[in-house]
Amino acid sequence: MIVAGLLIRFATKFLMKLFGWILLIGLGVYAMYHFGLGPFKQNPISIATWEEKYCGEPNDKVTCDCIVMPIKKDLQSRFSSSELSEIEEDRAQLLYVVQRSFSVAKPEIQRCLGEANAEEALENFRNDMIPIDNSILEEIEQLAEGIKEDAQHQLDGLKSKKEALDNKYAD
């Protein structure tokens, strides 16, 4: 009984530390997103950003004409310019309305891309929408690996302590 109680106590400590780290990392990522820090500093879903990136002179006009403009047209038909400015301040709200406008304009987007033989432009556009720096992801993976190794060491330590205690009772 004592061994089981000690094992439960050590396991509870381990799980609480693991949960604490996961919660801390989650809060950190949320704070970075909320305050626009690190990989989240640029709002990639702004219509103005899209026009600047896809509708300028040296850019491919297919993405502009077939993807950006139908979404922009739908947004402008539903919201006034002041409402759009207000929506662009809230990233979550902007993401929601752009997703809804994309869903409404999707048949037109697919038709236009099909006529231009540029179906891959939609996938390229989607990939460009989330500009996460790979070095940040690698750092997060390294941090997670470090936490995993620490957890494994703690678990190994608990197992060896349990075995030592069990050996005391081996008759």
QUIDAJO-V956932 format. One record per pair of residues at least 6 apart in sequence whose C-alpha atoms are under 6 Angstrom apart, sorted by the first residue. I is the first residue (numbers start at 1). GAP is how many residues later the second one is. D is the distance in whole Angstrom. If there is no record, write none. Layout:
I;GAP;D
I;GAP;D
This chain:
33;7;5
39;93;5
39;94;6
44;85;6
54;10;5
55;9;5
66;43;5
66;46;5
67;42;6
71;30;6
71;31;6
74;27;6
87;7;5
88;6;5
113;6;5
